[in-house]
Amino acid sequence: MLLLIYWFLMSVYAFVLFGIDKARAKKNGRRLPEKKLLAVTALGGAIGSGLGMLVFHHKTKKERFTKKVPIFVILTLLIAAGCFYLNLHITVTEYEYAGTDVPAELDGFKIVQVSDLHNQFFGFREGALIDRIAELSPDIIVVTGDVVDKNFTNYKLAYRFFEGAVRIAPVYYVTGNHEMWLAGDRMTKFLADIEELGVIMMDNKKVSVNGLTIIGIADEDLRRPPETLKNEDGFTICLAHEPMYHERYRALGADVTFSGHVHGGQVIIPGKGGLISPDMEFFPELYAGAHVYGEGEDSMTMYISRGLGNSVLPLRINNFPELVVVTLRHR
């Protein structure tokens, strides 16, 4: 979405420059340097430059423009297509968690994790994302924060996601750092609105359903989770936005934890891993996948989602948006 906005603004800028230069040419005024027009074209304004040439009949006899502008238009369209595919092609990563700690009645229980949506657009009413989740037939959907984005906040888009999700399965939602940064009247109303839809808010809460205990930790309390969340009896899953505090989650008695936050390192380098985290840590150890901590009955498995959207950096490379699916197995 950020790249789309950038290309649009650059194209408008290029179109205006071509119009201004044409008007000056008619009046024998001071012209804009051709290098500037070509630079704006190369930096993302190619479509606007092309339209400017057609609409204003400007530079159409200049070989450097008739050759270079179409090339940049084609390159822009190819890059745009690649970026949209990299950012909007939803992948599914499936895991099985098997153990004697899983109650027999939860055998085959399927959990779909959604994380770090960041107001990413997935079609009308988030239809592409909702349809993909529905295909997975989850028993519950867990949402681990940053559904909205502080920099490009769209509460309506986030509401549409939850509106579709609650029709598929019960939705358990813990907030992330972006929701914390947006704290205020508008965020309070948004949270109240989605609760009316049926979303189960899990910030510093503990609920039990079908032999499963679910605990959720608010982002601001990840370093010191409330002791009231501790659960030592029965199978427990924990929802917590950031993965680095995994020992705190294990201390609360979590058997399985779902987290996100790191966006898969934004760019995944083969053989090396994720490049950079939202906290500006290069090659973070915890960027995706399943991680096991401890042994035996005291062990905990943490699943880190690469997430679905972006925040500061607008592009994913070798890192498709991800839904995580965990199926519980009694062994």
MARRO-366125 format. One line per field, with one value per residue (C-alpha): x, y, z; residue in one letter. Coordinates in nm, 3 decimals. Each point is the difference from the previous one (the first is absolute). Layout:
# residues N
east (X / ...) $
north (Y / ...) $
up (Z / ...) $
rest (a / ...) $
//
This chain:
# residues 331
east (0.000 / 0.284 / 0.166 / -0.329 / -0.036 / 0.359 / -0.042 / -0.326 / 0.149 / 0.310 / -0.217 / -0.215 / 0.317 / 0.145 / -0.327 / -0.011 / 0.364 / -0.066 / -0.301 / 0.198 / 0.287 / -0.241 / -0.168 / 0.338 / 0.105 / -0.305 / 0.087 / 0.375 / 0.053 / 0.271 / -0.012 / 0.041 / 0.324 / -0.050 / 0.218 / -0.255 / -0.292 / 0.187 / 0.112 / -0.359 / -0.097 / 0.266 / -0.084 / -0.355 / -0.183 / 0.019 / -0.375 / -0.061 / 0.276 / -0.152 / -0.342 / 0.155 / 0.158 / -0.332 / -0.231 / 0.222 / 0.166 / 0.328 / 0.347 / -0.154 / 0.265 / 0.290 / 0.162 / 0.138 / -0.359 / -0.174 / 0.247 / 0.060 / -0.348 / -0.166 / 0.283 / -0.052 / -0.377 / 0.051 / 0.254 / -0.236 / -0.287 / 0.220 / 0.137 / -0.352 / -0.131 / 0.290 / -0.048 / -0.373 / 0.063 / 0.267 / -0.222 / -0.343 / 0.058 / -0.113 / 0.184 / -0.098 / 0.250 / -0.138 / 0.129 / -0.110 / 0.042 / -0.019 / 0.037 / -0.152 / -0.076 / -0.259 / -0.340 / -0.162 / -0.299 / 0.234 / 0.146 / -0.026 / -0.080 / 0.114 / 0.126 / 0.058 / 0.225 / -0.029 / 0.269 / 0.124 / -0.268 / 0.107 / -0.304 / 0.117 / -0.264 / -0.106 / -0.292 / -0.354 / -0.083 / 0.332 / -0.163 / 0.316 / 0.124 / -0.337 / -0.053 / 0.345 / -0.069 / -0.340 / 0.162 / 0.209 / -0.312 / 0.148 / -0.154 / 0.126 / 0.185 / 0.268 / 0.110 / 0.334 / 0.008 / 0.066 / -0.321 / 0.007 / 0.302 / 0.106 / 0.142 / -0.286 / -0.292 / -0.320 / -0.242 / -0.267 / 0.230 / 0.088 / -0.369 / -0.081 / 0.257 / -0.153 / -0.350 / 0.088 / 0.212 / -0.267 / -0.229 / 0.253 / 0.098 / 0.041 / 0.264 / 0.243 / 0.193 / 0.295 / 0.127 / 0.353 / 0.227 / -0.183 / -0.331 / 0.184 / 0.145 / -0.348 / -0.155 / -0.275 / -0.368 / 0.007 / 0.175 / -0.229 / -0.304 / 0.154 / 0.060 / -0.355 / -0.138 / 0.180 / -0.102 / -0.359 / 0.074 / 0.097 / 0.380 / 0.137 / 0.252 / 0.291 / 0.215 / 0.109 / -0.286 / -0.042 / -0.284 / -0.076 / -0.184 / -0.039 / 0.282 / 0.230 / 0.126 / 0.090 / 0.198 / 0.079 / 0.255 / -0.037 / 0.305 / 0.082 / 0.019 / 0.211 / 0.307 / -0.199 / -0.311 / -0.260 / 0.034 / -0.377 / 0.049 / 0.205 / -0.153 / 0.171 / -0.294 / -0.119 / 0.113 / 0.075 / 0.066 / 0.135 / -0.059 / 0.278 / 0.104 / 0.380 / 0.202 / 0.308 / -0.163 / -0.061 / 0.137 / -0.265 / -0.269 / 0.138 / 0.006 / -0.375 / -0.049 / -0.049 / 0.034 / -0.033 / 0.054 / -0.100 / 0.189 / 0.100 / 0.138 / 0.320 / -0.163 / 0.230 / 0.292 / -0.162 / 0.258 / 0.093 / 0.349 / 0.042 / 0.235 / 0.009 / -0.356 / -0.201 / 0.190 / -0.143 / -0.262 / -0.236 / 0.235 / 0.281 / 0.188 / 0.188 / -0.043 / -0.225 / 0.014 / -0.377 / -0.160 / -0.223 / -0.068 / -0.042 / 0.232 / 0.010 / 0.112 / 0.060 / -0.046 / -0.269 / -0.307 / 0.156 / 0.063 / -0.175 / -0.028 / -0.020 / -0.130 / 0.107 / -0.205 / 0.166 / -0.318 / -0.211 / 0.082 / 0.279 / 0.063 / 0.305 / 0.152 / -0.260 / 0.144 / 0.054 / 0.259 / 0.006 / -0.249 / -0.364 / -0.282 / -0.069 / -0.285 / 0.113 / -0.205 / 0.063 / -0.190 / 0.003 / 0.049 / -0.050 / 0.281) $
north (0.000 / 0.241 / -0.072 / 0.055 / 0.341 / 0.087 / -0.096 / 0.192 / 0.318 / -0.022 / -0.052 / 0.301 / 0.204 / -0.111 / 0.073 / 0.352 / 0.065 / -0.099 / 0.233 / 0.289 / -0.051 / -0.014 / 0.325 / 0.170 / -0.126 / 0.163 / 0.334 / -0.032 / 0.004 / -0.157 / -0.372 / -0.283 / -0.194 / -0.322 / -0.177 / 0.087 / -0.137 / -0.324 / -0.028 / 0.028 / -0.258 / -0.243 / 0.050 / -0.127 / 0.257 / -0.190 / -0.044 / 0.369 / 0.090 / -0.224 / 0.154 / 0.346 / -0.071 / -0.123 / 0.263 / 0.304 / -0.128 / 0.088 / -0.143 / -0.236 / 0.089 / -0.034 / -0.340 / -0.019 / 0.030 / -0.221 / -0.279 / 0.037 / 0.084 / -0.316 / -0.211 / 0.152 / -0.049 / -0.371 / -0.034 / 0.176 / -0.231 / -0.309 / 0.112 / 0.089 / -0.343 / -0.168 / 0.211 / -0.068 / -0.373 / 0.002 / 0.199 / -0.148 / -0.370 / -0.169 / -0.317 / -0.254 / -0.168 / -0.306 / -0.163 / -0.287 / 0.020 / -0.352 / -0.102 / -0.175 / 0.345 / 0.054 / -0.117 / -0.276 / 0.223 / 0.250 / -0.256 / 0.155 / 0.346 / 0.257 / 0.349 / 0.265 / 0.290 / 0.347 / 0.251 / 0.345 / 0.086 / 0.367 / 0.113 / -0.197 / -0.005 / -0.346 / 0.085 / 0.122 / -0.046 / -0.183 / -0.275 / -0.177 / -0.039 / -0.101 / -0.259 / -0.147 / -0.037 / -0.156 / -0.261 / -0.115 / -0.077 / 0.109 / -0.079 / 0.334 / 0.300 / 0.169 / 0.353 / 0.106 / 0.376 / 0.291 / -0.036 / 0.377 / 0.209 / 0.318 / 0.164 / -0.075 / -0.070 / -0.134 / -0.120 / -0.084 / -0.244 / -0.171 / -0.013 / -0.168 / -0.270 / -0.079 / 0.019 / -0.280 / -0.202 / -0.038 / -0.164 / -0.282 / -0.088 / 0.153 / 0.276 / 0.066 / 0.327 / 0.140 / 0.348 / 0.090 / 0.301 / 0.193 / -0.026 / 0.114 / 0.302 / 0.088 / -0.008 / 0.261 / 0.058 / -0.127 / -0.322 / -0.051 / 0.032 / -0.239 / -0.265 / 0.042 / -0.031 / -0.325 / -0.144 / 0.063 / -0.211 / -0.286 / 0.037 / -0.123 / 0.251 / -0.175 / 0.281 / -0.130 / -0.249 / -0.373 / -0.207 / -0.371 / -0.173 / -0.370 / -0.108 / 0.272 / 0.297 / 0.313 / 0.283 / 0.332 / 0.265 / 0.369 / 0.134 / 0.252 / -0.282 / -0.251 / 0.063 / -0.062 / -0.204 / 0.000 / -0.298 / -0.043 / -0.148 / -0.291 / -0.339 / -0.320 / -0.237 / -0.110 / 0.078 / 0.371 / 0.219 / 0.353 / 0.294 / 0.259 / 0.239 / 0.000 / -0.326 / 0.114 / -0.041 / -0.371 / -0.099 / 0.216 / -0.177 / -0.341 / 0.108 / 0.063 / -0.365 / 0.037 / -0.322 / 0.183 / 0.369 / 0.197 / 0.320 / 0.220 / 0.356 / -0.066 / -0.024 / -0.286 / 0.242 / 0.180 / -0.141 / -0.368 / -0.081 / -0.371 / -0.169 / 0.307 / 0.076 / 0.318 / 0.321 / 0.256 / 0.021 / 0.293 / 0.076 / 0.051 / -0.313 / -0.158 / -0.375 / -0.053 / -0.350 / -0.017 / 0.102 / -0.298 / -0.369 / -0.236 / 0.019 / -0.237 / 0.110 / -0.230 / -0.376 / -0.244 / 0.128 / 0.345 / 0.052 / 0.259 / 0.028 / 0.351 / 0.065 / 0.329 / 0.127 / 0.203 / 0.205 / 0.136 / 0.369 / 0.253 / 0.312 / 0.222 / -0.204 / -0.041 / -0.306 / -0.369 / -0.198 / -0.382 / 0.036 / -0.046 / 0.099 / -0.297 / -0.171 / -0.251 / -0.314 / -0.224 / -0.326 / -0.156 / -0.375 / -0.216 / -0.252) $
up (0.000 / 0.082 / -0.334 / -0.180 / 0.166 / -0.089 / -0.366 / -0.020 / 0.147 / -0.220 / -0.309 / 0.086 / 0.055 / -0.334 / -0.182 / 0.147 / -0.094 / -0.361 / -0.006 / 0.146 / -0.243 / -0.296 / 0.110 / 0.034 / -0.342 / -0.157 / 0.163 / -0.066 / 0.375 / 0.212 / -0.058 / 0.247 / -0.045 / -0.195 / 0.254 / 0.271 / -0.205 / -0.067 / 0.364 / 0.126 / -0.264 / 0.119 / 0.369 / -0.032 / -0.210 / -0.329 / -0.041 / 0.065 / -0.247 / -0.265 / 0.051 / -0.006 / -0.338 / -0.140 / 0.150 / -0.055 / -0.318 / 0.166 / -0.070 / -0.256 / -0.255 / 0.243 / -0.053 / 0.353 / 0.132 / -0.257 / 0.078 / 0.374 / 0.130 / -0.143 / 0.143 / 0.345 / -0.029 / -0.072 / 0.282 / 0.243 / -0.092 / 0.035 / 0.336 / 0.118 / -0.099 / 0.181 / 0.312 / 0.012 / -0.033 / 0.271 / 0.236 / -0.071 / -0.074 / 0.323 / 0.096 / 0.266 / 0.232 / 0.176 / 0.318 / 0.222 / 0.375 / 0.141 / 0.363 / 0.298 / 0.143 / -0.275 / 0.133 / -0.204 / -0.070 / -0.172 / -0.241 / -0.347 / 0.140 / -0.258 / 0.085 / -0.267 / 0.096 / -0.154 / 0.088 / -0.101 / -0.253 / 0.017 / -0.200 / -0.302 / -0.272 / -0.115 / -0.224 / 0.059 / 0.369 / 0.032 / -0.206 / -0.119 / 0.358 / 0.142 / -0.275 / 0.061 / 0.372 / -0.069 / -0.225 / 0.298 / 0.212 / 0.336 / 0.337 / 0.129 / -0.144 / 0.212 / -0.090 / 0.145 / -0.035 / -0.235 / -0.195 / -0.045 / -0.092 / 0.181 / -0.313 / -0.242 / 0.231 / -0.150 / 0.266 / -0.256 / -0.181 / 0.329 / 0.093 / -0.333 / 0.075 / 0.338 / -0.147 / -0.240 / 0.243 / 0.271 / -0.255 / -0.043 / 0.358 / 0.347 / -0.012 / 0.288 / -0.033 / 0.191 / -0.091 / -0.114 / 0.021 / -0.273 / 0.186 / 0.313 / -0.185 / -0.128 / 0.348 / 0.026 / -0.062 / -0.358 / 0.093 / 0.298 / -0.228 / -0.254 / 0.266 / 0.130 / -0.354 / -0.074 / 0.337 / -0.108 / -0.308 / 0.231 / 0.010 / 0.334 / 0.133 / 0.174 / 0.139 / 0.343 / 0.008 / 0.044 / -0.140 / -0.017 / -0.283 / -0.082 / 0.231 / -0.137 / 0.201 / -0.197 / 0.156 / -0.167 / 0.094 / -0.088 / -0.182 / 0.273 / 0.256 / -0.194 / 0.217 / 0.319 / -0.075 / 0.280 / 0.233 / -0.019 / -0.348 / 0.130 / -0.074 / 0.108 / -0.046 / -0.342 / -0.352 / -0.049 / -0.300 / 0.031 / -0.235 / 0.017 / -0.274 / 0.044 / 0.005 / 0.191 / 0.343 / -0.049 / 0.342 / 0.166 / -0.200 / 0.099 / 0.364 / -0.024 / -0.087 / -0.376 / -0.198 / -0.331 / -0.074 / -0.310 / -0.082 / -0.293 / -0.008 / -0.201 / -0.347 / -0.093 / -0.003 / -0.297 / -0.242 / 0.035 / -0.123 / -0.083 / 0.243 / 0.223 / 0.107 / 0.051 / -0.066 / 0.242 / 0.273 / 0.074 / 0.290 / -0.255 / 0.106 / -0.289 / -0.049 / 0.305 / 0.140 / 0.042 / -0.327 / -0.101 / 0.053 / 0.296 / 0.302 / 0.297 / 0.346 / 0.294 / 0.021 / 0.098 / 0.181 / 0.042 / -0.371 / -0.212 / -0.378 / -0.144 / -0.351 / -0.153 / -0.292 / -0.276 / -0.002 / -0.282 / -0.034 / 0.019 / 0.202 / -0.054 / -0.283 / -0.278 / -0.174 / 0.079 / -0.191 / 0.005 / 0.284 / -0.097 / 0.240 / 0.224 / 0.180 / 0.263 / 0.064 / 0.301 / 0.038 / 0.346 / 0.031 / 0.310 / 0.023) $
rest (m / l / l / l / i / y / w / f / l / m / s / v / y / a / f / v / l / f / g / i / d / k / a / r / a / k / k / n / g / r / r / l / p / e / k / k / l / l / a / v / t / a / l / g / g / a / i / g / s / g / l / g / m / l / v / f / h / h / k / t / k / k / e / r / f / t / k / k / v / p / i / f / v / i / l / t / l / l / i / a / a / g / c / f / y / l / n / l / h / i / t / v / t / e / y / e / y / a / g / t / d / v / p / a / e / l / d / g / f / k / i / v / q / v / s / d / l / h / n / q / f / f / g / f / r / e / g / a / l / i / d / r / i / a / e / l / s / p / d / i / i / v / v / t / g / d / v / v / d / k / n / f / t / n / y / k / l / a / y / r / f / f / e / g / a / v / r / i / a / p / v / y / y / v / t / g / n / h / e / m / w / l / a / g / d / r / m / t / k / f / l / a / d / i / e / e / l / g / v / i / m / m / d / n / k / k / v / s / v / n / g / l / t / i / i / g / i / a / d / e / d / l / r / r / p / p / e / t / l / k / n / e / d / g / f / t / i / c / l / a / h / e / p / m / y / h / e / r / y / r / a / l / g / a / d / v / t / f / s / g / h / v / h / g / g / q / v / i / i / p / g / k / g / g / l / i / s / p / d / m / e / f / f / p / e / l / y / a / g / a / h / v / y / g / e / g / e / d / s / m / t / m / y / i / s / r / g / l / g / n / s / v / l / p / l / r / i / n / n / f / p / e / l / v / v / v / t / l / r / h / r) $
//
